[in-house]
Amino acid sequence: MHFLIRRGVNLHSFDESLTGLARIPIELALPYRLDDFLAGMDRLDALAEHINDKAIAVSTVHATQGRLSDVRFMSWALPTMKFAEKIGIPVVVFHPEAVRKLDKPNLQVMALNNLKALQRLTSVTVAVETFGNSKRIITPEEMIEFGVPMVLDTSHLFQQRIFAVIEAYSRGIVAVHLSELRGEGKESLPHLPVETYGFAVLERLKERGWDGPVTLEYLPQYHDRLVSDRARLEGMYGS
């Protein structure tokens, strides 16, 4: 395994966004809102050149929050993959949107077709992040059923489900977003630092022979722990 920290980037001021990394491996998160991404999409080539010139250690890329089932999917997803190719990274992460239950069957077919079409156009792996809500366009169990490359997020699933997914699909997990979900029901809080079951997740992955990128994704108030936690986990589990 190798450990990263998540770093968001502003396409209009990426030099500022990417300072202070000192060769720390990152998952590069493109702008969260699709409109913001589209407004700066013409800056992707300049961003790629900056990353390559400065030798910034990008290991994975997180795409903007566009809909997988959108007829315009290729208009933003393909430029994202071409950007990933230019900086030589192996995986791009996509979020599965929530949809109405009655609409899901047809929209899921569209989303799967979009993902397959995109994958045919790039050597970079097109992967989908796990969310527990059944309203998502594709659930973790459906990723397993359809053989979709998975990014396992340990704050979006309860512990029992996390370990069930690892047992069933470790070969299909291409990256992990590691943090902890603590509390009950509406009082639960995601993306907390790794202190308890996060270690058990890593141990289980290690037992399964899994060796891939693990991104620490913490709430902003815990960002001061990212660098030290990454170094500690790299020392404990790094390949």
N, C-alpha and C positions, 0 to 999 in steps of 0.2 A: 504494500500500500504506500501511497505518498499523499501528503497532507497539504491542503491549500487553505487560503482564506478567501472569502467573497469580497470582491471590490467592484462597486458600481462605477460606471463611467458616464460622463456628460460628453456627448459628441461634439459640442461646441467649445469645450474647454478641457479636453482629455489630458493635456499635460498636467494640469492641476489635479485631476482625478487620480492620476497614476503616480504621484510623487510619494516618496517615503517608503517604498517597498523593499529596497535593498536586497534584491534577488529573491524575495519571498514569493513562492509560487501562489498563483491566484486563480480563482474562477472569475472571469471577466463578465460582469452583468451589464448587458446593454440596457438602454433606458426602459423603465418599467412600462410606461404608457406607450401604446402603439403610435399615437399621434406624435409624441416626442421623438420616437425613433424615426418615423417617416420624415419629420422635419429636419433631421440631421443625417439621414441615410447617405447623402452624397459625401459625407465626411469619413465613410468607412475605409476608403483606400488610404486616406491620410492617417487614420488611426492605426491601420495595419503597418504602415511605414514607420510610424512613431514607435510602435511596440517592437518591431524588428530592429530598428536603429538603436534603441535603448536597451535591447536584450531583456525586456520585461518577461518574466517567467509565467506566461499564461498556459494553463493546462486544460481548462475547459471554458466554454462560453455559454452564458445563459441568454437565450433569445428574449426579445420583447414579448409582452403579453397579448399577442394576437390570437385569434381564434383558429384552432386547427381545422374547424369545419367551414371556414370562410372560403367563398369562391375566389377571394383575393389573396389566399394563403401564399401562393408562389411569389407575389409581388414584394413581400417583405421577408419571407423565409429563405428564398434562394439567395438574395444578396447577403443574408446572414451566413449561409453556408460558404459562399465564395469568400467572404471575409475570413471565416475560420480556416479555409484552405490556405489563404495567404500568410497566416501567422503559424500554420503548421500544427494545429491542435486536433485531437482525435474525436472529440465529442461536443455536440451542441445540445443544450437542454431546452425543452419546450414545456410550457404549462398546458395542462388539459383544462379547457374552460368548462363551466357549469352550464347545463342545458335543461330545458323542461323535460320531464319524464316521457311525455307523449312524443316529443320531437327526437328523443335520443336515438332510436334505432336508425333512422335515415341519416341523421347528422353524424352518427358514429361511422357509418359506411363512408361518408364523404371525408371525414377526418382520416380514416385509415388509408383511403385512396390517396389523399394529399401527402401523407407521410411516406407512403411507398413511392409515389412519383418523385418526391423530393430526394429520397435516398438513391434512386436510380441516377440522379444528376450529380452526385458528390461521393467522394470516398470517405468523408467525415461522417461518423455515426450520428444518426438522427434519433434522439432519445427523449422519452417523456417522463416527467417527474410524477411521483406518487402523491395522490390525495385520497383521503378516506371516504369522502362524500360520494354517495351513489349517484348523485346528479352530475358528476364529472363526465365528460364526453368519453373517457376511458378510465376505468378503475384499475387498481393494481392486479386484481384477479383477471380482468379482461386483457391487460397487457400480457399476462402469462398465457392466456388462451390463444391470443393472436400472435404471440412471439415478438412483441414490440420491445426494443431495447429500453431498459428501465433505469431511471435515476431514483434510488431509494432515499426518500426524505424521512428522517426519523422523528420529526416534529409533526408530521401530517398523518401519522398512523399510531394507534395504540400499540403497546409493547408486544402483546400476543400476536398481533397481525404482522408486525415487523419481522418477528422470528419465523412465522409461518411463510412469509414471502421469501425470506432467505433460504429456508429449507427447500421450497418448491422451485426457486428460480435464480439461484446464485449465478448460474451460467449466463443469465440474461441481464444481470445488473451490471451496468457499464460505469456507474459512478454513484457516490453516496453524498447526500447533504446531511451532515451530522450536527445535531443539537438535541436538546431534551424538551419534552412536553411534561410539565408538572402541574399538579392540581386536578380537581375534579369538575366535570361538567363545564358550566359557563365560567367557572373560576379558573379553569386551566389556562396556562400560559405557554406558548410555544417558543422555540428558538432560544432556549436557555443554555448556558454553558454545560459542557460535558462534565458530569460529576458522579452519575450513578449508572443507569442502564446503558449509556453510550459506550462504556467500556465493554459491556457484555455483547453489544452489537458487533464491535470490532473483533472480539474473541470468536464469536460465531462465524463471522466472515473469514477469519483466519483459518478456522477449523475446516471450512469448506474450500480452502485453497484459493480464496478470492484475493486478487491483487490489482487494485485500481485506484483512481483518484478519490479522495475524501475531502470534501469542502466543509470547513466550519462556517456555519451560518447562524450568527447570534443577533439578538436584538441590539439596537444602537447603544443602549446603556451598558452593554457588555463588550463593546468593540475593543476596549483597552485590554481585554484578555485574549484576543484572537492570536496575536503573534506568539505570546508565551505558551498558550495552549497548543498551538500548532507545533511548536518546537518540542514540547513535551510528548505529544502523541507520535510525532515523527521518530523520536528517540525510542519509544516503546514498541511501535508497530511498523515503522518504516521499512520498506523493502531493502 
